[in-house]
Amino acid sequence: VDQLVVRDDDIAVVDFDQLCFAAPALDLATYAADVVRGRPGDHDELQAVLEPLLEGYGSRPDALDWHLAAAVLARAAHPFQRQVPGWRERVEATVAVAEASLG
């Protein structure tokens, strides 16, 4: 949310952190993967964030599926690290979303 700019009814994502240091797909994937928490419906939530983001970006960057799967997988340990109730199921669900992101 701290990287969103709202003007009238338009929303823009602004991210100048490490500008041009990585593949264009990395920022998009990392942003979208933030909604994954190991809950039912996470894959749908991921797509709901990703589709308008890609529409605004203008194209689908190379290797987006790989970056998306990696960004989601990087979140898999979070439920365990935070000792969230049902952490095992959440870790498995997060890994499943990462696998599904590969297409």
C-alpha positions as CSV (number, residue, x, y, z in Angstrom):
1,V,0.0,0.0,0.0
2,D,2.9,2.4,0.7
3,Q,3.8,2.1,-3.0
4,L,0.4,3.2,-4.4
5,V,-0.5,6.6,-5.7
6,V,-4.1,7.5,-6.1
7,R,-5.2,10.4,-8.3
8,D,-8.9,10.9,-8.9
9,D,-10.0,7.3,-9.7
10,D,-6.7,6.1,-11.0
11,I,-4.2,4.0,-9.0
12,A,-0.6,3.7,-9.9
13,V,2.2,1.6,-8.4
14,V,5.4,3.4,-7.7
15,D,8.5,1.5,-6.8
16,F,11.9,3.0,-7.2
17,D,13.7,0.6,-4.9
18,Q,16.8,-0.7,-6.7
19,L,15.5,0.6,-10.0
20,C,16.7,-1.5,-13.0
21,F,18.7,-4.0,-10.9
22,A,16.5,-7.0,-11.6
23,A,14.2,-8.5,-14.2
24,P,11.0,-6.5,-14.7
25,A,9.0,-9.5,-13.6
26,L,10.6,-9.5,-10.1
27,D,8.8,-6.4,-8.9
28,L,5.5,-7.4,-10.3
29,A,5.8,-10.9,-8.9
30,T,6.9,-9.7,-5.4
31,Y,4.1,-7.2,-5.3
32,A,1.4,-9.7,-6.3
33,A,2.8,-12.5,-4.0
34,D,2.2,-10.4,-1.0
35,V,-1.4,-11.5,-0.8
36,V,-0.5,-15.2,-0.4
37,R,-0.9,-16.3,3.2
38,G,-1.6,-20.0,2.9
39,R,-5.3,-19.6,3.0
40,P,-8.1,-21.0,0.8
41,G,-8.6,-18.8,-2.1
42,D,-5.0,-17.4,-2.2
43,H,-4.5,-18.4,-5.8
44,D,-7.7,-16.4,-6.8
45,E,-6.5,-13.4,-4.7
46,L,-3.1,-13.6,-6.4
47,Q,-4.7,-13.5,-9.8
48,A,-7.0,-10.7,-8.7
49,V,-4.0,-8.6,-7.8
50,L,-1.9,-9.6,-10.8
51,E,-4.3,-9.1,-13.7
52,P,-4.9,-5.3,-13.2
53,L,-1.2,-4.9,-12.4
54,L,-0.3,-6.4,-15.7
55,E,-2.9,-4.4,-17.5
56,G,-1.4,-1.2,-16.1
57,Y,2.1,-2.4,-16.9
58,G,1.1,-3.0,-20.5
59,S,2.5,-6.4,-21.1
60,R,3.5,-9.6,-19.5
61,P,7.2,-9.5,-18.7
62,D,9.5,-12.5,-19.6
63,A,9.7,-15.3,-16.9
64,L,6.8,-13.8,-14.9
65,D,5.6,-17.3,-14.0
66,W,9.0,-18.3,-12.6
67,H,9.4,-15.1,-10.6
68,L,5.9,-15.4,-9.3
69,A,6.4,-18.9,-8.1
70,A,9.7,-18.0,-6.5
71,A,8.1,-14.9,-4.8
72,V,5.3,-17.0,-3.4
73,L,7.6,-19.8,-2.3
74,A,9.7,-17.3,-0.4
75,R,6.7,-16.6,1.7
76,A,6.1,-20.3,2.6
77,A,8.0,-20.2,5.8
78,H,6.2,-17.2,7.2
79,P,3.4,-19.1,9.0
80,F,6.0,-21.4,10.7
81,Q,8.2,-18.4,11.6
82,R,5.2,-16.6,13.2
83,Q,3.8,-19.8,14.7
84,V,0.4,-19.2,13.1
85,P,-2.2,-21.7,14.1
86,G,-2.4,-24.4,11.4
87,W,1.0,-23.4,10.1
88,R,1.7,-26.8,8.5
89,E,-1.4,-26.5,6.3
90,R,-0.6,-22.9,5.5
91,V,2.9,-23.8,4.4
92,E,1.5,-26.6,2.2
93,A,-1.1,-24.3,0.7
94,T,1.5,-21.6,-0.1
95,V,3.7,-24.2,-1.8
96,A,0.6,-25.3,-3.8
97,V,0.0,-21.7,-5.0
98,A,3.7,-21.4,-6.0
99,E,3.3,-24.6,-8.0
100,A,0.1,-23.5,-9.6
101,S,1.8,-20.2,-10.6
102,L,4.1,-22.1,-12.9
103,G,1.2,-22.9,-15.1
